[in-house]
Amino acid sequence: MYDDSSIGTLATRLRAEVARLRTGDRLPSSRALTEQYKVSPVTVSRALSTLAAEGLIVTRPGNGTFVADRPVRSAAAPDFGWQAVALGDRTVDATGISAMMPVAPEGMIALSGGYLHASLQPARALAAAASRAVHRPSSWERPPVSGIPGLREWFARCVGPDIAPGDVLVASGGQAALSASLRALLAPGAPLLVESPTYPGVLVAARAAGFHPVGVPLDADGVRPDLLAEAFSMTGARVFYCQPTYHNPTGTVLSAQRRAQVLSVARAAGAFVIEDDYARHLAISPGPPPLATLDRDGTVVHLTSLTKVTAPSMRIAAVIARGPVAERIRATQVVDSFFPARPLQETALELVSSPSWPRHLGAVRTALRRRRDTLAAAVARELPGVSATTPSGGLHLWLRFPYGLDEVALAEAATRHGVLVSAGRPSFPAEPPAPYLRLSYSMAASEAELTEGVRRLAQAL
Ligand SMILES: Cc1ncc(COP(=O)(O)O)c(C=O)c1O
């Protein structure tokens, strides 16, 4: 049995145990705790994650759980009250993003999050690339502010034959590229059109900078050009952010006909289109060429990132833009952070130039296909009445539940049952039309975990 009270009781007992131990001492294994306290593994896992969130313990996967460093406290607790007054009423709400980066405690299955599980990452090739890169003294010199030439050439080649290396700005990950592009293109208070639903990270970045996201609905072929035109004329927006290929969270691919329509609607409105091509290397079936390859007059600002297909800390991405907007985005990045760290740029270039790179891409594609199929089969079996997408790329299934279900409560119940899933609500700029959950097939340790995760979700439901 496990419920909130048994988790709370165990957490209290473990706190007392931790207080008796010294920094760095190892706690008994989860199995030993299960037996010692006569509780379920999920209760142990939840109680440990409560203590981890309080900073009392740290879990080192494969190694165990240890007592964390205790902060040295002065006798009088500091009074931070003045800061609330000084900071005023502006807020930066990162919950939409933090919810995407949960730490799965031992025993918990992760069907949330948007990166590759460690077993799918090119760990050896990355280590070799990093070692070659960091041992070259020149890697620690200041790079050209737009990025090292070899990497700019590689990004340009990936996007299309008409893209020049000079159009590429290397950035520190997709989120930084997105945030800098938005701030370069929009003035505070401006509307920003986004697909509805969309990537929660664009909503939090836009709101933090004082922009107003306005949703334009998608259907199975991607964003609806008729409604996009209406939204441009209603709001006077000058920027539309979209993910035409393997859209997060729905997996939709914008149809060929609509690609041309979206560009002409934006062109007629005198607006930019930010194309977030975050999942280009996560294709299960090949997708259409990027919107940027159809663009003749600098309408499209194209974003692409290496983190998704390698590892979350390979924080190298690119912005591809032409005309004065390119200089505006470059200047915004220089003002923010000068340039991305050169050792990481050199590592990225070593990695994508190594013979193991195409092998890695092939292995990821095969693994993602199998994982997607396993997860989709488990959903069809365990969750009758729930409709799910079968994406041709990306990392997620998008599940639609019957009206009336509280998907946030379901996601919380799922956590109590030992599986992390993402509620759909943070993906919508306004009220969602129905309850949705997003399930990732890339974060679990194995296909067996995907199946077990859906079984736990069905129990929670
Ligand atoms: C659609 C989309 N764009 C951009 C990002 C940012 O990724 P990163 O900063 O790791 O490149 C994400 C991450 O989840 C995403 O899903």
Ligand as a Chemical Component Dictionary entry (heavy atoms), coordinates in Angstrom:
data_LIG
# 
_chem_comp.id                   LIG 
_chem_comp.type                 NON-POLYMER 
_chem_comp.pdbx_formal_charge   0 
_chem_comp.three_letter_code    LIG 
# 
loop_
_chem_comp_atom.comp_id 
_chem_comp_atom.atom_id 
_chem_comp_atom.alt_atom_id 
_chem_comp_atom.type_symbol 
_chem_comp_atom.charge 
_chem_comp_atom.model_Cartn_x 
_chem_comp_atom.model_Cartn_y 
_chem_comp_atom.model_Cartn_z 
_chem_comp_atom.pdbx_ordinal 
LIG C1 C1 C 0 10.434 22.338 -29.541 1  
LIG C2 C2 C 0 11.660 22.583 -28.723 2  
LIG N1 N1 N 0 12.455 23.611 -29.040 3  
LIG C3 C3 C 0 13.562 23.883 -28.330 4  
LIG C4 C4 C 0 13.918 23.123 -27.246 5  
LIG C5 C5 C 0 15.152 23.486 -26.493 6  
LIG O1 O1 O 0 16.072 22.441 -26.437 7  
LIG P1 P1 P 0 17.622 22.670 -26.158 8  
LIG O2 O2 O 0 17.768 24.010 -25.495 9  
LIG O3 O3 O 0 18.039 21.563 -25.268 10 
LIG O4 O4 O 0 18.301 22.644 -27.492 11 
LIG C6 C6 C 0 13.106 22.054 -26.863 12 
LIG C7 C7 C 0 13.424 21.265 -25.670 13 
LIG O5 O5 O 0 12.642 20.514 -25.145 14 
LIG C8 C8 C 0 11.951 21.767 -27.631 15 
LIG O6 O6 O 0 11.154 20.749 -27.323 16 
# 
loop_
_chem_comp_bond.comp_id 
_chem_comp_bond.atom_id_1 
_chem_comp_bond.atom_id_2 
_chem_comp_bond.value_order 
_chem_comp_bond.pdbx_ordinal 
LIG C1 C2 SING 1  
LIG C2 N1 SING 2  
LIG C2 C8 DOUB 3  
LIG N1 C3 DOUB 4  
LIG C3 C4 SING 5  
LIG C4 C5 SING 6  
LIG C4 C6 DOUB 7  
LIG C5 O1 SING 8  
LIG O1 P1 SING 9  
LIG P1 O2 DOUB 10 
LIG P1 O3 SING 11 
LIG P1 O4 SING 12 
LIG C6 C7 SING 13 
LIG C6 C8 SING 14 
LIG C7 O5 DOUB 15 
LIG C8 O6 SING 16 
# 
